[in-house]
Amino acid sequence: MNSFLNILPKIDVHGYTSDLVIYPISDFINDNIKLKNFKIVIVHGIGKSILKNTIRTNFSKDKRVKKLYGDPFNLGITIIELNK
């Protein structure tokens, strides 16, 4: 991860199943909104992209999320910008 991303709050969801990964990320989003952190990093790994696709599909429709995208230098993360 580049140095800019190292200072952002992050959650590592390696080992979660696609069924269960939504809950800890949703809680993480709520916590960071309360803390006024409006950019967070989800570390999901590369693998077969199951977690990445689940996360991006579910949270792209979430009204708390302003924007989400990947890092071209690290395919194993998703960056989420939260609404203020």
Sequence and secondary structure as in RCSB ss.txt:
>XXXX:A:sequence
MNSFLNILPKIDVHGYTSDLVIYPISDFINDNIKLKNFKIVIVHGIGKSILKNTIRTNFSKDKRVKKLYGDPFNL
GITIIELNK
>XXXX:A:secstr
  HHHHTS EEE TT  TTTTHHHHHHHHHHHHHTT  EEEEE  STTSHHHHHHHHHHTT TTEEEEEEETTEE
EEEEEEE  
